[in-house]
Amino acid sequence: MTLRWRTKTTIERLLAFAAQRLQSPLSRRRSLILAYHNILAPGSEPLGDKSLHLPFDAFRHQLDLVQRRANVVPLDAALRRDQVANELPTVAITFDDAYLGAVEWGVAELGGRALPATVFVCPGLLGGETFWWDALSDAETDSSRRPVREHALTVLEGRAAPIRAWARSQGLSWREMPDHCRTADEGTLRLMAASPGVSLGAHTWSHPNLGSLSREAVDTELRQSHGWLIARRVPMTLALAYPYGIPPRAPEAAMPAAGFSHGLLASGGWSGPRQVDTWRVPRFNVAAGLSTDGLLLRLSGWVVSG
């Protein structure tokens, strides 16, 4: 345990003690969209990119806190900034990537609490895909992690097949994940989407870095993913969650042309009633290492970014 970590934990605990008793007035007309990724099956060891894989018990504790401190609404209600008749802030819960663990444990837990959720799907990667950021995690050291990720995101445009081929050519270890750390299949998702309060959303077709693509390639990714959702006739949102949180160049042109109403980032925290950029809507990325005190500080409105 480092001195920096101990200091951060102590500060969070002190601030959270005060936040338990005092809600920031700035949060009452704002909304916070939580962005989760995977939820680990009970007893499972964290694998892959560990920041994305939250243990089930930790997720349950977080939901207990969210239910005490916020009014949980469907994503589209948060995007419309519907006002509710109480003093609690508005929170929506989302999952990116359609990990099987998120479906089997995360969405199922939300359903047991009658809480809504939206799962953002890459249809071209469904059916047991291991994501490259999980597969390469064991090959990366602290000194190599940034160069590997930067090369994958920029030169290789965040695309799974070229990244896999490049990793093989470089002799990098590619670790296949267990089932709960891979993508769900279409049948599982459609059963999930039949549950009350659950909707699906697009996360593009194949999870590329939209900021590195040509306009033609962006259009293809957006239209294919939107068309897939329409064809399945499932409850859906017209918001798109950008892969890696990176929007395309000129999203105000590309997004509505493909049928989308909002573009969601993976950072930024709270959005207020005057949020006007519908193509860069902030979310709070809930990393697996986030403490309960850290989440409380954000839900109370005293920490407004993430």
C-alpha positions as CSV (number, residue, x, y, z in Angstrom):
1,M,0.0,0.0,0.0
2,T,1.6,3.2,-1.1
3,L,1.7,6.5,0.8
4,R,-0.2,8.2,-2.1
5,W,-2.9,5.6,-1.9
6,R,-3.2,5.8,1.9
7,T,-3.4,9.6,1.6
8,K,-6.1,9.5,-1.1
9,T,-8.1,6.9,0.9
10,T,-7.9,9.0,4.1
11,I,-9.1,12.2,2.3
12,E,-12.0,10.3,0.7
13,R,-13.1,8.9,4.0
14,L,-13.1,12.3,5.7
15,L,-15.0,13.9,2.8
16,A,-17.4,11.1,2.6
17,F,-18.2,11.4,6.3
18,A,-19.4,14.9,5.6
19,A,-21.1,13.9,2.4
20,Q,-23.3,11.4,4.2
21,R,-25.0,14.3,5.9
22,L,-25.0,16.9,3.3
23,Q,-26.0,16.7,-0.4
24,S,-24.6,19.3,-2.7
25,P,-27.4,21.6,-3.9
26,L,-25.8,21.5,-7.4
27,S,-26.7,17.8,-7.8
28,R,-30.4,18.2,-7.4
29,R,-31.1,19.3,-11.0
30,R,-28.3,17.3,-12.5
31,S,-28.0,13.8,-13.8
32,L,-25.2,11.2,-13.5
33,I,-24.9,8.4,-16.0
34,L,-22.9,5.5,-14.5
35,A,-20.8,3.5,-17.0
36,Y,-20.0,-0.1,-16.0
37,H,-18.3,-2.8,-18.0
38,N,-18.2,-6.3,-16.6
39,I,-19.5,-7.8,-13.4
40,L,-17.5,-10.8,-12.2
41,A,-19.3,-14.0,-11.1
42,P,-19.0,-14.5,-7.3
43,G,-15.7,-16.1,-6.3
44,S,-14.1,-15.2,-9.7
45,E,-10.6,-13.8,-9.8
46,P,-10.1,-10.5,-11.7
47,L,-8.5,-11.1,-15.1
48,G,-7.8,-9.0,-18.2
49,D,-8.0,-5.3,-17.8
50,K,-8.8,-5.4,-14.1
51,S,-10.2,-1.9,-14.0
52,L,-13.2,-3.1,-16.1
53,H,-14.2,-6.2,-14.1
54,L,-16.0,-5.4,-10.9
55,P,-16.6,-8.1,-8.3
56,F,-20.3,-8.9,-7.8
57,D,-20.3,-8.2,-4.1
58,A,-18.8,-4.7,-4.7
59,F,-21.5,-4.1,-7.3
60,R,-24.2,-5.0,-4.9
61,H,-22.8,-2.6,-2.2
62,Q,-22.6,0.2,-4.8
63,L,-26.2,-0.4,-5.8
64,D,-27.3,-0.2,-2.1
65,L,-25.6,3.2,-2.0
66,V,-27.0,4.4,-5.3
67,Q,-30.6,3.5,-4.2
68,R,-30.1,5.5,-0.9
69,R,-28.7,8.5,-2.5
70,A,-30.3,8.9,-6.0
71,N,-33.4,8.4,-8.1
72,V,-32.5,5.7,-10.6
73,V,-34.2,6.3,-14.0
74,P,-34.0,4.8,-17.5
75,L,-31.2,6.3,-19.6
76,D,-33.5,8.1,-22.0
77,A,-35.2,9.8,-19.0
78,A,-31.8,11.0,-17.8
79,L,-30.9,12.3,-21.3
80,R,-34.2,14.2,-21.4
81,R,-33.4,15.5,-17.9
82,D,-36.9,14.6,-16.7
83,Q,-37.4,16.2,-13.3
84,V,-38.7,14.0,-10.5
85,A,-40.8,15.1,-7.5
86,N,-38.0,14.7,-4.9
87,E,-34.7,16.2,-3.8
88,L,-32.6,13.3,-4.9
89,P,-30.3,13.6,-8.0
90,T,-31.0,11.5,-11.1
91,V,-28.8,8.5,-12.0
92,A,-28.9,6.1,-14.9
93,I,-27.0,2.9,-15.1
94,T,-25.3,1.6,-18.3
95,F,-23.0,-1.2,-19.3
96,D,-20.6,-1.1,-22.2
97,D,-19.4,-4.0,-24.4
98,A,-22.1,-6.6,-23.4
99,Y,-19.8,-8.8,-21.3
100,L,-21.6,-12.0,-20.3
101,G,-20.9,-11.3,-16.6
102,A,-22.6,-8.0,-16.9
103,V,-25.7,-9.6,-18.3
104,E,-25.8,-12.7,-16.0
105,W,-24.9,-10.9,-12.8
106,G,-25.1,-7.1,-13.3
107,V,-28.4,-6.8,-15.1
108,A,-29.9,-9.7,-13.2
109,E,-29.2,-7.9,-9.9
110,L,-30.7,-4.7,-11.2
111,G,-33.8,-6.6,-12.3
112,G,-34.2,-8.1,-8.8
113,R,-34.2,-4.5,-7.5
114,A,-36.6,-3.3,-10.2
115,L,-33.9,-0.8,-11.5
116,P,-33.6,0.0,-15.2
117,A,-30.4,-0.5,-17.2
118,T,-29.1,0.0,-20.7
119,V,-26.5,-2.4,-22.3
120,F,-24.4,-1.0,-25.2
121,V,-23.7,-3.7,-27.7
122,C,-21.2,-4.3,-30.5
123,P,-23.1,-6.8,-32.7
124,G,-20.1,-7.8,-34.7
125,L,-18.3,-9.0,-31.6
126,L,-21.1,-11.0,-29.9
127,G,-20.8,-14.7,-29.2
128,G,-17.8,-15.2,-26.9
129,E,-15.3,-12.7,-28.2
130,T,-12.3,-11.9,-26.0
131,F,-11.6,-8.1,-26.2
132,W,-8.0,-7.2,-27.1
133,W,-7.5,-5.0,-24.0
134,D,-8.2,-8.1,-21.8
135,A,-6.2,-10.5,-24.0
136,L,-3.1,-8.3,-24.0
137,S,-3.2,-7.3,-20.3
138,D,-0.8,-10.0,-19.2
139,A,1.6,-9.0,-22.0
140,E,1.9,-5.5,-20.8
141,T,4.2,-4.2,-18.1
142,D,3.9,-0.8,-16.5
143,S,6.5,0.5,-19.0
144,S,4.9,-1.1,-22.1
145,R,1.2,-0.6,-21.4
146,R,0.9,2.9,-22.8
147,P,2.8,2.2,-26.1
148,V,0.8,-1.0,-26.7
149,R,-2.5,0.7,-26.1
150,E,-1.6,3.8,-28.1
151,H,-0.5,1.7,-31.1
152,A,-3.6,-0.4,-30.9
153,L,-5.9,2.7,-30.7
154,T,-4.3,4.9,-33.3
155,V,-2.3,3.0,-35.9
156,L,-4.6,-0.1,-35.7
157,E,-7.7,2.1,-35.2
158,G,-8.9,0.0,-32.2
159,R,-9.9,-2.9,-34.5
160,A,-9.8,-6.4,-33.0
161,A,-8.5,-8.4,-36.0
162,P,-5.6,-6.1,-36.9
163,I,-4.6,-5.9,-33.2
164,R,-4.6,-9.6,-32.8
165,A,-2.5,-10.1,-35.9
166,W,0.0,-7.4,-34.8
167,A,0.2,-8.9,-31.3
168,R,1.1,-12.2,-32.8
169,S,3.7,-10.6,-35.0
170,Q,5.3,-9.0,-32.0
171,G,5.3,-12.1,-29.9
172,L,2.9,-10.7,-27.4
173,S,1.0,-13.0,-25.2
174,W,-2.7,-13.2,-26.1
175,R,-4.8,-14.6,-23.3
176,E,-8.3,-15.9,-24.0
177,M,-10.7,-15.0,-21.2
178,P,-13.2,-17.3,-19.4
179,D,-16.8,-17.2,-20.5
180,H,-18.0,-14.5,-18.1
181,C,-15.2,-12.2,-19.3
182,R,-16.2,-12.6,-22.9
183,T,-19.1,-11.2,-24.9
184,A,-22.6,-12.6,-24.5
185,D,-24.4,-14.2,-27.4
186,E,-27.4,-12.7,-29.2
187,G,-29.9,-15.1,-27.6
188,T,-28.8,-14.2,-24.1
189,L,-29.1,-10.5,-24.9
190,R,-32.5,-10.9,-26.4
191,L,-33.8,-12.8,-23.3
192,M,-32.3,-10.0,-21.1
193,A,-33.9,-7.3,-23.2
194,A,-37.3,-8.9,-22.6
195,S,-37.0,-8.1,-18.9
196,P,-38.8,-5.0,-17.6
197,G,-36.7,-1.8,-17.6
198,V,-33.9,-3.2,-19.8
199,S,-32.9,-1.6,-23.1
200,L,-30.1,-2.1,-25.6
201,G,-28.0,0.5,-27.3
202,A,-25.3,0.7,-30.0
203,H,-21.6,0.6,-29.2
204,T,-20.8,0.6,-33.0
205,W,-20.6,-2.6,-34.9
206,S,-17.0,-3.7,-34.1
207,H,-15.7,-1.3,-31.4
208,P,-13.1,0.8,-33.4
209,N,-11.7,4.1,-32.5
210,L,-14.1,6.3,-34.3
211,G,-11.8,9.3,-34.1
212,S,-9.3,7.5,-36.3
213,L,-11.7,6.4,-39.0
214,S,-12.7,8.0,-42.3
215,R,-16.2,9.4,-42.5
216,E,-17.2,6.5,-44.8
217,A,-15.9,3.9,-42.2
218,V,-17.7,5.8,-39.4
219,D,-21.0,5.8,-41.3
220,T,-20.7,2.0,-41.9
221,E,-20.0,1.3,-38.2
222,L,-22.9,3.5,-37.1
223,R,-25.5,2.4,-39.6
224,Q,-24.8,-1.3,-39.2
225,S,-25.1,-1.2,-35.4
226,H,-28.3,1.0,-35.6
227,G,-29.8,-1.4,-38.2
228,W,-29.1,-4.4,-36.1
229,L,-31.0,-3.0,-33.2
230,I,-33.9,-1.9,-35.3
231,A,-34.2,-5.4,-36.9
232,R,-34.3,-7.2,-33.5
233,R,-37.3,-5.1,-32.4
234,V,-36.0,-4.9,-28.8
235,P,-36.4,-2.0,-26.4
236,M,-33.6,0.3,-27.4
237,T,-32.1,3.8,-27.0
238,L,-31.1,6.0,-29.8
239,A,-28.0,7.1,-27.8
240,L,-24.7,5.6,-28.9
241,A,-21.8,4.9,-26.5
242,Y,-18.5,5.8,-28.2
243,P,-15.9,3.0,-28.0
244,Y,-13.1,4.1,-25.8
245,G,-15.1,7.2,-25.1
246,I,-13.8,8.8,-28.4
247,P,-16.3,10.4,-30.7
248,P,-15.8,10.6,-34.5
249,R,-14.7,13.8,-36.1
250,A,-17.7,16.1,-36.6
251,P,-20.2,13.9,-34.7
252,E,-22.9,16.5,-35.2
253,A,-23.0,15.4,-38.8
254,A,-22.3,11.7,-38.7
255,M,-24.5,10.8,-35.7
256,P,-27.9,12.1,-36.7
257,A,-27.4,10.9,-40.3
258,A,-27.1,7.3,-38.9
259,G,-30.3,7.7,-36.8
260,F,-28.8,8.5,-33.4
261,S,-30.0,11.2,-30.9
262,H,-27.0,11.4,-28.5
263,G,-23.4,10.4,-28.2
264,L,-22.1,9.2,-24.8
265,L,-18.5,9.7,-23.6
266,A,-16.8,7.5,-20.9
267,S,-15.7,10.4,-18.7
268,G,-16.9,13.8,-17.5
269,G,-19.2,13.0,-14.6
270,W,-22.3,15.0,-14.0
271,S,-24.4,16.8,-16.6
272,G,-26.6,19.7,-15.8
273,P,-29.8,21.2,-17.1
274,R,-27.8,23.4,-19.4
275,Q,-25.9,20.5,-21.0
276,V,-26.4,21.3,-24.7
277,D,-23.8,19.2,-26.6
278,T,-25.9,16.1,-27.3
279,W,-23.0,14.5,-29.1
280,R,-20.6,14.6,-26.1
281,V,-22.8,13.6,-23.1
282,P,-20.6,12.9,-20.0
283,R,-20.7,9.7,-18.0
284,F,-18.9,8.5,-14.9
285,N,-16.8,5.4,-15.7
286,V,-17.0,3.2,-12.6
287,A,-13.6,1.6,-12.3
288,A,-13.3,-1.6,-10.3
289,G,-10.9,0.1,-8.0
290,L,-13.4,2.9,-7.0
291,S,-14.0,2.9,-3.2
292,T,-17.4,3.2,-1.6
293,D,-16.3,6.5,-0.3
294,G,-15.3,7.6,-3.8
295,L,-18.7,6.7,-5.2
296,L,-20.5,8.4,-2.3
297,L,-18.6,11.7,-3.0
298,R,-19.8,11.6,-6.6
299,L,-23.4,10.7,-5.8
300,S,-23.5,13.5,-3.2
301,G,-22.4,15.9,-5.9
302,W,-19.3,17.2,-4.1
303,V,-17.1,15.6,-6.8
304,V,-18.6,16.5,-10.2
305,S,-16.2,15.0,-12.6
306,G,-14.9,11.5,-13.3
